[in-house]
Amino acid sequence: MAAGYVARVTEYEDELAFAHTVLDRADAITMARFGAADLRVETKPDLTPVSDADREVERAVRELVSDLGSGDGVLGEEYGEHLGTSGRRWVVDPVDGTKNFVRGVPVWATVLGLQDASGEMVVGAVSAPALGRRWWAALGGGAWLREPGRSAPRRLQVSAVAALDHAFLSGAGAGSWYAAGRGEQYEELQRKVWRTRGFGDFWSHVLVAEGAVDIGLDPVLNLYDVAGVSLIVTEAGGRFSGLDGIDGPDQGSGVSTNGLLHEATLQILNAT
């Protein structure tokens, strides 16, 4: 069992333990390559960077899932989808925050989720080894965080902030929102809230789960970016949806909140 992991009684206890094993392997790979002088970085057709660590982690995930013998499929950012026979699939972003990774900024993570045959996320786990943090959740088992300075994981709970003028917002930069046709709406939301900071990528959303941030936003997302994140938010008592208000990580955008602020946030972002 992965170091520091405390099992909870849920239907998905074995799958969650496996997710920790996968993330232990991913952490070993990414930390060995983080800041390496010979790190290889290429530009993909969509003009985003990919490092040799991204590809090595995803290959390792695929190998571990295959060795598990469960028949589960894998959907990853770098190598697409491998269909399994179980109806389930592991969804992985090997390095979420590659731009940070290649520049030596420690805010990046491996994001892993298990989706059942109905499409529901049942396990989510996020490991940010350069920050010394790992978040996880299994359906019905709550959301948890292992962090420096604590001997045991702590259970997460979203905030109780109920008014936008008291809310802490973390979102992608304004340029991303203007590119998505919602720049003015995003600036209006920024004016409404108490404080705005752009923590970025996975971090905005897991901070919502921690109760440290009240609203986390991304105008454009792929499923693998947040498959492992969305369940952590909801198991902490929050809500995760697309900008369209449909719950789940596969709507092409991401809005995570403590639940109390969700409708007010969507109303502003969808104003015409």
Secondary structure, DSSP 8 states (H G I E B T S, - for coil): --TT-----STTHHHHHHHHHHHHHHHHHHHHHTT-TT--EEE-TTS-EEEHHHHHHHHHHHHHHHHHTS--EEEETTTEEE--SSS-EEEEEEEETHHHHHHT-S--EEEEEEE-TTS-EEEEEEEETTTTEEEEEETTS-EEEE-TT-SS-EE--------GGG-EEEE--HHHHHHTT-HHHHHHHHHHSSEEE---HHHHHHHHHHTS-SEEEESS--HHHHHHHHHHHHHTT-EEE-TTS-BSS-SSSEEEE-STTHHHHHHHHT--
